[in-house]
Amino acid sequence: MGMVFQSFNLFGHKTVIQNIMMAPMDLLRRSKQEAYDEGMRLLRMVGLAEKALIYPDQLSGGQKQRVAIARALAMDPDIILLDEPTSALDPTMVDEVQTVIRNLSKTGKTMMIVTHEMSFARAISNRVFYMDEGGVYEEGAPEQIFDNPQKEKTRRFIYKLKTLELDIRNKNYNFLETASSISRFCASNHILGKFAIYIHLAFEEMVEQLLIQEMGMAHIRVILEYSEKTDEAFMNVYFSGPKPDMDENAGNLSVMVLKGILSDLEYTKTEDSELPNRLVLHIKNDFDK
């Protein structure tokens, strides 16, 4: 295995070409000429042949990382591990390193890359692992993970979801305090105008009026999600008991309001759960804010 470190880890007292030649000579017992020839070939591959005789402190961050990639390749590893290869770089230097890694992927070399650069991960990978809770939380092809993630934390990460969780345990909960929490959530995420009003209305009409006042439900869990990526808001409402029949109650004022402020309403049921019913309210945001 070869390793490309987050912070380059080049030997500062050796030139660029010496950094690349060192391991092949010491560990693979290659001659100095063989190591030099291969080192220069790799430097040409990463676009740094003219930097062979200078020292790492004379290089930019992007150049250092390209040298580190060439150094890892000099050992001809079966697998290359790259730990956040662009995180220590100035944004203007990220593209040059990503281009080298993309070109390397086309050679068939196996790489395992830890990264928070989602567009890069999607473009280069053929399998994606989302890590959480001390292990692999979800895995799949890039299309599955980025377009249709199955698990809640993956969705929140991919879609850059900001969340607010509200746990209502009885009918006499503090409605004004809850409404204030929603207002603070909207303000902190720059949700303004009609969009913010619709979010408040979605909670008031679905949770307060329909589920609590009309259907008498006492325990309800609400997770409000806002996606920075798509500028969309969803209200997930978990509860027990019967599902509210929106068609049968079409003349109900709350139902009429909800139909006006929602672009979609999904219902699912999970057996063997304390709150088996789930409504997902897609709140409209197709107007000028």
Residue pairs with C-beta under 8 A, 6 or more apart in sequence:
1 77
1 78
1 79
1 80
1 81
2 72
2 73
2 75
2 77
2 79
2 80
2 81
3 72
3 80
3 81
3 83
4 65
4 68
4 69
4 72
4 80
4 81
4 82
4 83
4 85
5 68
5 83
6 83
6 84
6 85
6 87
6 88
7 88
8 56
8 61
8 64
8 65
8 67
8 68
8 88
9 68
10 16
10 19
10 56
10 64
10 67
10 68
10 71
11 18
11 19
11 22
11 56
12 55
12 56
12 57
13 55
14 22
14 55
15 52
15 53
15 54
15 55
16 43
16 48
16 51
16 52
16 53
16 54
16 55
16 56
16 59
16 67
17 36
17 39
17 40
17 43
17 52
17 53
19 56
19 67
19 71
20 35
20 38
20 39
20 42
20 43
20 67
20 70
20 71
20 74
21 32
21 35
21 36
21 39
21 74
23 71
23 74
23 75
24 30
24 34
24 35
24 38
24 39
24 74
24 75
25 31
25 32
25 35
27 75
28 75
30 38
35 74
38 74
39 52
39 70
39 74
40 49
40 52
42 70
42 73
42 74
43 49
43 51
43 52
43 67
43 70
45 70
45 73
45 100
45 103
46 66
46 67
46 69
46 70
46 100
47 66
47 96
47 100
48 63
48 66
48 67
48 70
51 58
51 59
51 63
51 67
56 64
56 67
59 67
60 90
60 93
61 88
61 89
61 90
61 93
62 89
62 90
62 93
62 94
62 96
62 97
65 85
65 86
65 88
65 89
65 93
65 97
66 96
66 97
66 100
69 80
69 82
69 85
69 97
69 100
69 101
69 104
72 80
73 80
73 104
73 109
78 110
79 110
79 111
79 112
80 104
80 109
80 110
80 111
80 112
81 111
81 112
82 101
82 111
82 112
82 113
82 114
82 115
83 114
84 114
84 115
84 116
85 97
85 101
85 113
85 115
86 94
86 97
86 98
86 115
86 117
86 120
87 115
87 116
89 97
94 117
98 117
98 120
98 124
101 111
101 113
101 124
102 123
102 124
104 111
105 111
105 124
113 121
113 124
113 125
115 121
118 146
118 158
121 128
121 142
122 128
122 142
122 146
125 142
126 141
126 142
127 139
127 140
127 141
127 142
128 139
128 140
128 141
128 142
128 145
128 146
129 136
129 138
129 139
130 136
130 137
130 138
130 139
130 145
130 149
130 151
130 153
130 154
130 157
131 137
132 153
132 154
137 151
137 153
137 154
138 145
138 149
138 150
138 151
138 154
139 145
140 150
144 150
145 154
145 158
146 158
149 155
149 158
155 161
156 163
156 225
158 229
159 227
159 229
159 230
160 227
160 228
160 229
161 225
161 226
161 227
161 228
162 185
162 188
162 189
162 225
162 226
162 227
162 228
163 223
163 224
163 225
163 226
164 181
164 182
164 185
164 223
164 224
165 221
165 222
165 223
165 224
166 178
166 181
166 221
166 222
166 223
166 224
167 221
167 222
168 178
168 207
168 212
168 218
168 219
168 220
168 221
168 222
169 218
169 219
170 218
170 219
171 212
171 216
171 218
175 208
178 203
179 200
179 203
179 204
182 199
182 200
182 203
182 224
183 196
183 200
185 191
185 224
185 226
186 192
186 195
186 196
186 199
189 226
189 228
191 199
191 226
191 233
192 289
193 289
194 287
194 289
195 233
195 283
195 285
195 287
195 289
198 261
198 283
198 284
198 285
199 224
199 233
199 235
199 283
201 257
201 258
201 261
202 235
202 258
202 261
202 262
202 281
202 283
203 222
203 224
203 235
205 254
205 255
205 257
205 258
206 235
206 237
206 244
206 254
206 258
206 279
206 281
207 220
207 222
207 237
209 254
210 244
210 252
210 254
210 255
211 217
211 220
211 237
211 239
211 244
212 218
212 220
214 252
214 254
215 241
215 242
215 244
217 239
217 240
217 241
219 239
219 240
219 274
219 275
220 237
220 238
220 239
220 275
221 237
221 238
221 239
221 275
222 235
222 236
222 237
222 238
223 235
223 236
223 238
224 233
224 234
224 235
224 236
225 233
225 234
225 235
225 236
226 232
226 233
227 233
227 234
231 285
232 282
232 283
232 285
233 283
233 285
234 280
234 281
234 282
234 283
235 279
235 280
235 281
235 283
236 278
236 279
236 280
236 281
237 278
237 279
237 280
237 281
238 275
238 277
238 278
239 275
239 277
239 279
240 274
240 275
240 276
240 277
241 277
243 267
243 269
243 277
243 279
244 279
246 255
246 258
246 259
246 265
249 255
250 256
258 265
258 281
261 283
261 284
262 281
262 282
262 283
262 284
263 282
263 283
263 284
263 286
264 280
264 282
265 279
265 280
265 281
265 282
266 279
266 280
266 282
267 277
267 278
267 279
267 280
268 277
268 278
268 280
269 276
269 277
269 278
270 276
270 278
